[in-house]
Amino acid sequence: MNYKDLANLIFPNAKEITYYEEKYKERKLPESAIVTRYAPSPTGFMHIGGLYQALIAIKIAKQTNGVFFLRIEDTDQKREVENGISEIVQSLKDFGLEADEGMISETDEKGEYGPYKQSQRKEIYQAYAKYLIEQGKAYPCFCTSEEVEEIREKQENAKIRPGYYGVWAKCRNITVEEAIEKIKNGEKYIVRFKSPGREDKKIKHHDVIKGNVDFPENDQDIVIIKADGLPTYHFAHAIDDHLMGTTHVIRGDEWLSSVPLHLQLFHELGFKAPKYAHIAPIMKNDNGNKRKLSKRKDPEAAVSYYAKEGIPSEAVNEYLLNIANSTFENWRRANPDKSVDEFELQLNKMSVSGALFDMIKLLDVSKIVISKMTAEEVYNNSLEWAKKYDTELEKLLEDKEFTLKVFGIERGNKKPRKDISKWSDVKENISYMYDEEFKKDTTEYPYQVINDKESISKILKLYVEKYYDENDDKQAWFDKIKELAGEMGYAKEVKEFKENPNMYKAHVGDVSTVLRIALTKRTNTPDMYEIMNVLGKENIEKRFEKAMS
C-alpha cells in the first residue's frame, strides 16, 4: 500500500490536478498588469476597512490595465448570513466599485475563472488535497476535538507554543496501512498539511507595503480539509489565487503572521506565490490614544453609516485615497478638476502603522465634492437620500423648479459655496428659503450691531420703498445698500468706519446684516443678492413685514 492508495480511498472521485491547470489558463495580460481580488466572507456587515481594501485593490488593477475580481470566501458556513453576498455586491456598487469578474449577485457571477464562491469549488480543493496526499505532503488526522483540546492544555501547562506540530502531531507518522484501516473502520478524520518547516529557521519576505520582514518558518500541520469536505481559508486561498491568476494579494495586516504558512503552501503545491501587500488598519484617535476603528464602538466603521448620513460615495472614496497615499492631497491641489482615476496610487507609499480616520477631514472633502456638483445633481442626490431617510425633506423638494434655483445659489462660479457636507445637512441649510418652513420658525431674529426696533424697521421700509429693484445687477444692488446706509447716517464703506469709529454707529455691512437676518433669521447664509433674486419681491416684502411686526 502506498500514498496513492490512501489518496484514492479518501478522494475516489477527485480529478487529476492537470485538469484544472489546463481549464484555468494563464491570463493573457500585458506584462505589467496586476490582478487583484477582494475576498470577503458573507457575514452581513461591510466594514469601512473592507471598502478601503477593495478600493485599493481595484485602483491598483485599473491603473495597470489588469483585472479586479470579487471572490466570496464562504467555507465557514456557520458565520454566513442570509443575503450576505448581495450586501457585499451592493455595498461595492454604491461606492462605484465594480469587479471585472466574480460574484454580481447572491447566485450570479461573470468571468471565466469561476466558480467565484468557494463553497462551489469543493471538488477543486479536494483534487489538490489528493495530490498532496499522493506526494506524502498531507495526511488524514483522526484526533477528536477533545484530543486536540487536551494537547493544547498540555502545551499551555508546559508553557510551550500551542499547535499541532512536531511531537504533538499525533497522526503525522501513522503508516499508510494504519490510516487505510481506520478509514475502512469508519473512523472520522480531517486532512492536515504535513509541514516541512522548522520553527528555529527563519524566512525572509518582502511585503509590498511593509517592506522586508522575517519570520520563523511555519511548522504547524494545519487542517486543509475539514470534516464537511470543505477547505480551510489557508488552503483555499492558495489554490484560488493560483488558478485565478492573482498577482497581488492586498489584505489586512492581521494576516501578516500567516505569510510563512501561505508561502509554504504555494511552494509545496508547486505554485508561484503572489506578492503580498498587507494594509495597516484604519485607526481612530480615542482621547489621545490610537486604536482600530471598531464595529462595536464606532458607527462610522459600518459602510451603511455613510449612506444613512448622506455622505456621497465619491467623497468617501476620495478621502480613503487621501489616507492611502500622503501624495494624494498635493495631487488633488494641483489637479482640482481631474477624476481620481487619474491619480496613481503607490502601494509602497502606504502607511505602515495605520492611517487615522478623521471625520472632520472627510466632511471637508465632502463639502468640496458637493460644491462641484450642478444644482440638478445636488437636487437628485438630495431627493434620492430623502426618499429613504427624511420624508420632511422629500416634501420640501417637491417644487423642483424653485429648489433648483435655491441649489443654484453660488454654484458653478470660481468659488462655489461649500455649506453642504452631506445630504442630511440639506434640510437645515435650505429650509429658510421655503415660506412654509420660515413661517414655522418661532426663534428670535438674531440682530447684531443694529438691534433697536426703530432702526431695523426704518432700514427695511426704506429698502423696499426706495432702493429695491429686482432688475439691478449685483453692483447696482450693493451700491443702493451703501446709499441706504448713508441715508441712515451709517458709514457707506467699512474702511471709512474703521478710520472714524466715533463718527458712526454702524456701517454698510451692518445694514446688510439687518436685511439678511430679516430675510432668513440667520447671520450666515450664501450670497444675499442671489437669495433675494430667488425669493422675489413679493416674498421679500412679506418677510420684512413679519420682521417689523
C-alpha positions as CSV (number, residue, x, y, z in Angstrom):
1,M,0.0,0.0,0.0
2,N,1.3,3.5,-0.8
3,Y,0.2,7.2,-0.6
4,K,-1.6,6.9,-3.9
5,D,-3.9,4.1,-2.5
6,L,-4.6,6.3,0.6
7,A,-5.4,9.3,-1.6
8,N,-7.7,7.3,-3.8
9,L,-9.5,6.0,-0.7
10,I,-10.1,9.4,0.7
11,F,-10.9,11.2,-2.6
12,P,-12.0,8.4,-5.0
13,N,-13.8,10.8,-7.4
14,A,-11.3,13.7,-7.4
15,K,-9.8,14.6,-10.8
16,E,-6.2,14.9,-11.6
17,I,-4.9,18.5,-10.9
18,T,-3.7,18.7,-14.6
19,Y,-7.4,19.0,-15.5
20,Y,-7.7,22.3,-13.5
21,E,-4.3,23.6,-14.6
22,E,-5.5,23.2,-18.2
23,K,-9.0,24.5,-17.6
24,Y,-7.9,27.7,-15.9
25,K,-5.4,29.1,-18.5
26,E,-2.9,31.7,-17.6
27,R,-4.4,35.2,-18.2
28,K,-3.4,37.0,-21.4
29,L,-2.5,40.4,-20.0
30,P,0.3,42.9,-20.5
31,E,3.4,42.1,-18.6
32,S,3.0,44.9,-16.1
33,A,-0.8,44.2,-15.5
34,I,-1.7,43.4,-11.9
35,V,-4.5,41.0,-10.9
36,T,-6.1,41.7,-7.6
37,R,-9.1,40.5,-5.7
38,Y,-11.4,41.3,-2.8
39,A,-12.3,38.1,-1.0
40,P,-14.7,38.8,1.9
41,S,-16.9,36.4,3.9
42,P,-20.6,36.9,3.6
43,T,-21.1,37.7,7.3
44,G,-23.6,40.6,6.8
45,F,-21.5,43.6,7.8
46,M,-19.4,45.6,5.4
47,H,-16.6,47.4,7.4
48,I,-15.1,50.6,6.1
49,G,-11.7,48.7,6.2
50,G,-13.1,46.2,3.7
51,L,-14.2,49.0,1.4
52,Y,-10.7,50.6,1.8
53,Q,-9.1,47.2,0.8
54,A,-11.4,46.8,-2.2
55,L,-10.8,50.4,-3.3
56,I,-7.0,50.0,-3.2
57,A,-7.2,46.6,-5.0
58,I,-9.4,47.9,-7.8
59,K,-7.3,51.1,-8.2
60,I,-4.1,49.1,-8.5
61,A,-5.6,46.7,-11.1
62,K,-7.2,49.5,-13.1
63,Q,-4.1,51.7,-13.4
64,T,-2.1,48.8,-14.8
65,N,-4.8,47.6,-17.2
66,G,-5.2,44.5,-15.0
67,V,-8.1,42.6,-13.5
68,F,-10.0,43.0,-10.3
69,F,-12.4,40.2,-9.2
70,L,-14.7,39.6,-6.3
71,R,-14.4,36.1,-4.7
72,I,-16.6,35.0,-1.8
73,E,-14.9,33.0,0.9
74,D,-17.9,31.1,2.4
75,T,-16.2,27.9,3.6
76,D,-17.1,28.8,7.2
77,Q,-20.8,28.4,6.8
78,K,-21.8,28.8,10.4
79,R,-21.0,32.5,10.2
80,E,-22.8,33.1,6.9
81,V,-25.9,35.3,6.9
82,E,-28.8,35.5,4.6
83,N,-28.2,37.8,1.5
84,G,-24.6,38.3,2.7
85,I,-23.3,38.3,-0.8
86,S,-25.9,40.7,-2.1
87,E,-24.9,43.0,0.8
88,I,-21.2,42.9,-0.3
89,V,-22.0,43.4,-4.1
90,Q,-24.4,46.3,-3.4
91,S,-22.0,48.0,-1.0
92,L,-19.3,48.0,-3.6
93,K,-21.7,49.2,-6.3
94,D,-22.9,52.0,-4.0
95,F,-19.3,53.3,-4.0
96,G,-18.8,52.9,-7.7
97,L,-16.5,49.8,-7.3
98,E,-17.5,47.2,-9.8
99,A,-15.5,44.0,-10.3
100,D,-14.4,42.9,-13.7
101,E,-15.1,39.3,-12.7
102,G,-16.7,37.4,-9.8
103,M,-20.0,37.5,-8.0
104,I,-22.6,40.0,-9.2
105,S,-25.5,38.9,-7.0
106,E,-26.3,36.2,-4.5
107,T,-26.1,33.5,-7.2
108,D,-24.9,35.0,-10.4
109,E,-21.3,35.6,-11.5
110,K,-19.3,36.8,-14.5
111,G,-15.8,35.7,-15.7
112,E,-14.0,32.6,-16.8
113,Y,-12.2,31.6,-13.6
114,G,-15.2,30.7,-11.5
115,P,-17.0,29.5,-9.6
116,Y,-16.1,32.6,-7.6
117,K,-17.8,31.2,-4.5
118,Q,-15.5,28.9,-2.5
119,S,-18.3,26.6,-1.3
120,Q,-18.9,25.7,-5.0
121,R,-15.2,24.8,-5.6
122,K,-15.1,21.8,-3.2
123,E,-14.1,19.3,-5.9
124,I,-11.2,21.6,-6.9
125,Y,-9.8,21.7,-3.4
126,Q,-10.2,18.0,-3.0
127,A,-8.2,17.4,-6.2
128,Y,-5.3,19.4,-4.8
129,A,-5.6,17.8,-1.3
130,K,-5.5,14.4,-3.1
131,Y,-2.4,15.5,-4.9
132,L,-0.7,16.5,-1.6
133,I,-1.6,13.1,0.0
134,E,-0.1,11.3,-3.1
135,Q,3.1,13.3,-2.6
136,G,3.2,12.4,1.2
137,K,2.7,16.2,1.9
138,A,-0.7,15.7,3.6
139,Y,-2.3,13.1,5.7
140,P,-5.6,12.1,7.4
141,C,-5.8,13.1,11.1
142,F,-8.1,11.0,13.3
143,C,-7.8,13.2,16.5
144,T,-11.1,14.2,18.0
145,S,-11.7,17.8,19.1
146,E,-11.3,16.6,22.7
147,E,-7.9,15.2,21.9
148,V,-6.8,18.4,20.2
149,E,-8.0,20.4,23.2
150,E,-6.1,18.0,25.5
151,I,-2.9,18.7,23.5
152,R,-3.4,22.4,23.8
153,E,-3.9,22.2,27.6
154,K,-0.7,20.2,28.0
155,Q,1.2,22.8,25.9
156,E,-0.2,25.6,28.0
157,N,0.7,23.9,31.2
158,A,4.2,23.3,30.0
159,K,4.3,27.0,28.8
160,I,5.2,26.0,25.2
161,R,3.9,27.1,21.9
162,P,0.4,25.8,21.2
163,G,-0.5,23.9,18.0
164,Y,-0.4,20.7,16.1
165,Y,3.3,20.2,15.2
166,G,6.3,18.0,15.8
167,V,5.9,15.5,18.6
168,W,2.4,16.9,19.2
169,A,1.2,15.9,15.8
170,K,-0.1,12.5,16.9
171,C,-1.3,11.3,13.5
172,R,1.6,12.7,11.4
173,N,3.5,9.4,11.5
174,I,0.7,6.9,11.2
175,T,1.5,4.4,8.4
176,V,-0.5,4.3,5.2
177,E,-1.8,0.8,6.3
178,E,-3.0,2.1,9.7
179,A,-4.7,5.1,8.1
180,I,-6.5,2.9,5.5
181,E,-7.6,0.5,8.2
182,K,-9.0,3.4,10.3
183,I,-10.9,4.9,7.4
184,K,-12.3,1.5,6.4
185,N,-13.4,1.1,10.0
186,G,-15.5,4.3,9.7
187,E,-13.3,6.5,11.9
188,K,-13.9,10.2,11.3
189,Y,-11.0,12.3,10.1
190,I,-9.9,15.6,8.6
191,V,-6.9,16.2,6.3
192,R,-3.8,18.0,7.5
193,F,-0.9,19.5,5.6
194,K,2.4,17.9,6.6
195,S,4.6,21.0,7.1
196,P,8.3,20.6,6.1
197,G,9.2,23.7,8.2
198,R,11.2,24.2,11.4
199,E,10.4,26.9,13.9
200,D,14.1,27.5,14.6
201,K,14.7,28.5,10.9
202,K,13.8,32.0,9.5
203,I,12.3,33.0,6.3
204,K,12.9,36.5,4.7
205,H,10.0,38.1,2.9
206,H,9.4,41.4,1.0
207,D,5.9,42.8,1.6
208,V,4.9,45.4,-0.9
209,I,3.7,47.8,1.8
210,K,5.6,46.7,5.0
211,G,9.0,46.2,3.2
212,N,11.4,43.5,4.3
213,V,10.2,41.3,7.2
214,D,11.4,38.0,8.6
215,F,9.5,35.2,10.4
216,P,10.2,31.8,11.9
217,E,9.3,29.1,9.3
218,N,5.9,27.5,9.7
219,D,6.0,24.1,11.3
220,Q,2.3,23.7,12.1
221,D,0.4,20.8,10.4
222,I,-2.7,22.9,9.7
223,V,-6.1,21.5,8.7
224,I,-6.6,21.8,5.0
225,I,-9.8,19.8,4.5
226,K,-12.4,19.9,7.3
227,A,-14.8,17.1,8.3
228,D,-17.5,18.6,6.0
229,G,-15.2,18.2,3.0
230,L,-14.7,22.0,2.7
231,P,-11.2,23.5,2.9
232,T,-9.9,26.0,5.4
233,Y,-9.2,29.6,4.4
234,H,-5.4,29.0,4.2
235,F,-5.7,26.1,1.7
236,A,-8.5,27.5,-0.4
237,H,-6.9,30.9,-0.9
238,A,-3.7,29.4,-2.2
239,I,-5.4,27.3,-4.8
240,D,-7.8,30.0,-5.8
241,D,-5.2,32.7,-6.1
242,H,-3.1,30.4,-8.2
243,L,-5.9,29.3,-10.6
244,M,-7.4,32.7,-10.8
245,G,-4.0,34.3,-11.7
246,T,-3.8,36.7,-8.7
247,T,-0.6,38.6,-8.9
248,H,-1.0,40.7,-5.7
249,V,-2.9,39.8,-2.6
250,I,-4.0,43.0,-0.9
251,R,-5.4,42.3,2.6
252,G,-5.4,43.5,6.2
253,D,-2.3,43.2,8.2
254,E,-3.9,40.8,10.7
255,W,-2.9,38.2,8.0
256,L,0.8,39.1,8.1
257,S,1.7,36.4,10.5
258,S,0.2,33.8,8.1
259,V,2.7,34.7,5.4
260,P,5.2,31.8,6.3
261,L,2.4,29.3,6.1
262,H,0.9,30.7,2.9
263,L,4.3,30.8,1.1
264,Q,4.9,27.3,2.3
265,L,1.6,26.1,0.8
266,F,2.3,27.8,-2.5
267,H,5.8,26.1,-2.6
268,E,4.6,22.6,-1.7
269,L,1.8,22.8,-4.2
270,G,4.3,23.8,-6.9
271,F,2.7,27.3,-7.5
272,K,4.4,30.6,-7.9
273,A,3.4,32.8,-4.9
274,P,1.7,36.1,-5.5
275,K,3.1,39.3,-4.0
276,Y,1.6,40.2,-0.6
277,A,0.6,43.7,0.4
278,H,-0.6,44.0,4.0
279,I,-2.7,47.1,4.7
280,A,-2.5,48.6,8.1
281,P,-5.9,49.0,9.8
282,I,-7.8,52.3,9.8
283,M,-7.2,53.9,13.2
284,K,-9.2,56.3,15.3
285,N,-8.0,58.9,17.9
286,D,-9.7,58.0,21.1
287,N,-8.8,60.6,23.8
288,G,-5.2,60.8,22.6
289,N,-4.8,57.0,22.0
290,K,-4.8,55.4,18.6
291,R,-7.0,52.3,18.2
292,K,-8.6,50.3,15.4
293,L,-12.0,51.5,14.2
294,S,-14.4,49.2,16.0
295,K,-17.6,47.6,14.7
296,R,-18.9,47.8,18.3
297,K,-17.9,51.3,19.3
298,D,-17.8,53.4,16.1
299,P,-20.9,53.9,13.9
300,E,-18.6,55.1,11.1
301,A,-17.0,51.6,11.0
302,A,-20.0,50.4,9.1
303,V,-20.2,51.2,5.4
304,S,-24.0,51.6,5.8
305,Y,-23.3,54.7,8.1
306,Y,-22.3,56.8,5.1
307,A,-25.5,56.2,3.2
308,K,-27.6,57.0,6.2
309,E,-25.7,60.2,6.9
310,G,-25.8,61.1,3.2
311,I,-22.1,61.4,2.6
312,P,-21.6,61.0,-1.1
313,S,-19.7,57.9,-2.1
314,E,-17.3,59.9,-4.3
315,A,-16.3,61.9,-1.1
316,V,-15.7,58.7,0.9
317,N,-13.5,57.2,-2.0
318,E,-11.6,60.5,-2.3
319,Y,-11.0,60.6,1.4
320,L,-9.9,56.9,1.5
321,L,-7.3,57.7,-1.2
322,N,-6.2,60.6,0.9
323,I,-5.4,58.3,3.8
324,A,-4.0,55.6,1.5
325,N,-1.2,57.8,0.0
326,S,0.1,61.0,1.5
327,T,0.9,62.3,-2.0
328,F,-2.9,62.4,-2.9
329,E,-3.5,65.8,-1.2
330,N,-0.9,67.6,-3.2
331,W,-2.0,65.9,-6.4
332,R,-5.6,67.0,-5.7
333,R,-4.5,70.6,-5.0
334,A,-2.6,70.6,-8.3
335,N,-5.5,68.9,-10.2
336,P,-8.7,70.1,-8.6
337,D,-10.9,69.1,-11.5
338,K,-9.4,65.8,-12.5
339,S,-11.0,62.4,-11.9
340,V,-9.5,60.3,-9.0
341,D,-9.0,57.7,-11.7
342,E,-6.0,59.8,-12.9
343,F,-4.2,59.6,-9.6
344,E,-1.6,56.9,-9.5
345,L,-1.8,55.0,-6.2
346,Q,1.5,53.5,-4.9
347,L,1.4,50.6,-2.5
348,N,4.9,51.3,-1.2
349,K,3.8,54.7,-0.1
350,M,1.0,53.5,2.1
351,S,1.2,53.9,5.9
352,V,2.9,51.0,7.7
353,S,1.4,51.8,11.1
354,G,-2.2,52.7,10.1
355,A,-3.8,56.0,9.0
356,L,-6.0,57.9,11.3
357,F,-9.7,58.3,10.3
358,D,-10.7,61.9,10.7
359,M,-14.5,62.6,10.3
360,I,-13.9,66.4,10.2
361,K,-11.5,66.0,7.3
362,L,-13.9,63.6,5.5
363,L,-16.7,66.2,5.8
364,D,-14.4,68.9,4.4
365,V,-13.6,66.7,1.4
366,S,-17.3,66.0,1.0
367,K,-18.1,69.8,1.0
368,I,-15.7,70.2,-1.9
369,V,-17.1,67.3,-3.8
370,I,-20.7,68.6,-3.4
371,S,-19.6,72.2,-4.2
372,K,-18.5,70.9,-7.7
373,M,-21.9,69.3,-8.4
374,T,-24.5,71.1,-10.6
375,A,-27.8,72.2,-9.0
376,E,-29.5,69.3,-10.8
377,E,-27.0,66.8,-9.3
378,V,-27.5,68.2,-5.8
379,Y,-31.2,68.1,-6.2
380,N,-31.3,64.4,-7.5
381,N,-28.9,63.2,-4.8
382,S,-30.8,65.0,-2.0
383,L,-34.1,63.7,-3.2
384,E,-32.8,60.1,-3.5
385,W,-31.5,60.3,0.1
386,A,-34.7,62.0,1.4
387,K,-36.9,59.3,-0.1
388,K,-35.1,56.7,2.1
389,Y,-34.3,58.7,5.2
390,D,-36.3,62.0,5.6
391,T,-39.9,62.4,4.5
392,E,-39.9,66.1,5.5
393,L,-37.1,67.0,3.2
394,E,-38.7,64.9,0.4
395,K,-41.8,67.1,0.8
396,L,-39.7,70.3,0.8
397,L,-38.1,69.2,-2.5
398,E,-41.5,68.7,-4.3
399,D,-41.2,72.1,-6.0
400,K,-38.3,71.1,-8.2
401,E,-38.2,74.4,-10.2
402,F,-37.9,76.5,-7.1
403,T,-35.4,74.1,-5.4
404,L,-33.1,74.1,-8.4
405,K,-32.9,77.9,-8.0
406,V,-32.1,77.5,-4.3
407,F,-29.4,75.0,-5.0
408,G,-28.1,77.2,-7.9
409,I,-27.2,80.0,-5.4
410,E,-23.4,80.5,-5.5
411,R,-22.9,77.4,-7.7
412,G,-20.9,77.0,-10.8
413,N,-18.7,80.0,-10.2
414,K,-14.9,80.1,-9.3
415,K,-15.5,79.9,-5.6
416,P,-18.7,77.8,-5.2
417,R,-20.5,77.6,-1.9
418,K,-19.3,74.9,0.5
419,D,-22.1,74.8,3.0
420,I,-23.4,71.2,2.4
421,S,-21.2,68.4,3.6
422,K,-23.8,65.6,3.5
423,W,-27.4,65.2,2.3
424,S,-28.6,65.1,5.9
425,D,-27.4,68.8,6.1
426,V,-29.6,69.9,3.3
427,K,-32.9,70.5,5.2
428,E,-31.2,72.6,7.8
429,N,-29.3,74.5,5.1
430,I,-32.2,75.4,2.8
431,S,-35.4,75.3,5.0
432,Y,-35.4,79.1,5.5
433,M,-35.9,79.6,1.7
434,Y,-39.3,77.9,1.9
435,D,-42.2,80.1,3.2
436,E,-44.0,77.3,5.0
437,E,-40.8,76.4,6.9
438,F,-40.0,80.1,7.5
439,K,-43.4,80.7,9.0
440,K,-43.0,77.8,11.4
441,D,-39.7,79.3,12.8
442,T,-40.5,80.9,16.1
443,T,-37.0,81.8,17.1
444,E,-35.9,85.4,17.8
445,Y,-34.3,87.4,15.0
446,P,-30.5,87.3,15.9
447,Y,-29.8,91.0,15.1
448,Q,-26.3,92.1,15.7
449,V,-24.9,95.7,15.8
450,I,-28.1,97.4,14.7
451,N,-30.7,95.9,17.0
452,D,-33.1,98.6,18.0
453,K,-36.6,98.1,16.6
454,E,-36.9,101.6,15.2
455,S,-33.7,101.5,13.1
456,I,-34.5,98.0,11.9
457,S,-38.0,99.0,10.8
458,K,-36.6,102.1,9.0
459,I,-33.9,100.1,7.1
460,L,-36.5,97.5,6.0
461,K,-39.1,100.1,5.0
462,L,-36.6,102.4,3.1
463,Y,-35.1,99.4,1.3
464,V,-38.4,98.1,-0.1
465,E,-39.9,101.6,-0.9
466,K,-36.9,103.3,-2.3
467,Y,-33.9,101.1,-3.0
468,Y,-35.1,97.6,-4.1
469,D,-35.2,96.9,-7.8
470,E,-35.3,93.3,-9.0
471,N,-33.7,94.3,-12.3
472,D,-30.5,95.5,-10.6
473,D,-27.2,93.7,-11.2
474,K,-25.1,92.8,-8.2
475,Q,-23.1,96.0,-8.3
476,A,-26.1,98.3,-8.6
477,W,-27.8,96.3,-5.8
478,F,-24.9,96.8,-3.4
479,D,-24.4,100.4,-4.4
480,K,-28.0,101.0,-3.3
481,I,-27.4,99.3,0.1
482,K,-24.5,101.8,0.5
483,E,-26.8,104.7,-0.3
484,L,-29.3,103.4,2.2
485,A,-26.5,103.2,4.9
486,G,-25.6,106.8,4.1
487,E,-29.2,108.0,4.3
488,M,-29.4,106.4,7.8
489,G,-26.2,108.1,9.0
490,Y,-24.0,105.0,8.8
491,A,-20.7,104.6,7.1
492,K,-21.0,103.7,3.4
493,E,-17.7,101.9,3.5
494,V,-16.3,99.5,6.2
495,K,-12.9,101.2,5.7
496,E,-14.4,104.6,6.4
497,F,-16.0,103.3,9.6
498,K,-12.7,101.8,10.8
499,E,-10.9,105.1,10.2
500,N,-13.5,107.1,12.1
501,P,-15.2,104.8,14.6
502,N,-16.6,107.7,16.7
503,M,-18.4,109.3,13.8
504,Y,-20.7,106.3,13.0
505,K,-22.8,103.9,15.0
506,A,-22.6,101.3,12.2
507,H,-21.5,100.7,8.6
508,V,-22.9,99.2,5.3
509,G,-22.0,95.7,6.4
510,D,-24.3,96.1,9.5
511,V,-27.1,97.3,7.3
512,S,-26.6,94.2,5.0
513,T,-26.8,92.1,8.2
514,V,-30.2,93.6,9.1
515,L,-31.5,92.7,5.7
516,R,-30.1,89.2,5.8
517,I,-31.5,88.4,9.2
518,A,-34.9,89.8,8.4
519,L,-35.0,87.7,5.3
520,T,-33.6,84.5,6.7
521,K,-33.3,84.7,10.5
522,R,-29.7,83.7,10.0
523,T,-26.4,85.5,10.4
524,N,-24.5,83.3,7.9
525,T,-26.1,82.5,4.5
526,P,-24.9,82.2,1.0
527,D,-24.9,85.3,-1.2
528,M,-27.8,87.6,-0.3
529,Y,-28.2,89.2,-3.7
530,E,-28.8,85.7,-5.1
531,I,-31.2,84.8,-2.2
532,M,-33.2,87.9,-3.0
533,N,-33.4,87.0,-6.7
534,V,-34.7,83.5,-5.8
535,L,-37.3,84.8,-3.2
536,G,-38.6,87.6,-5.4
537,K,-40.1,91.0,-4.4
538,E,-43.4,89.7,-3.0
539,N,-41.7,87.3,-0.6
540,I,-39.1,89.9,0.4
541,E,-41.9,92.3,1.3
542,K,-43.8,89.7,3.3
543,R,-40.7,88.7,5.3
544,F,-39.8,92.3,6.0
545,E,-43.4,93.0,7.3
546,K,-43.1,89.9,9.5
547,A,-39.8,91.2,10.9
548,M,-41.2,94.6,11.5
549,S,-44.2,93.2,13.3
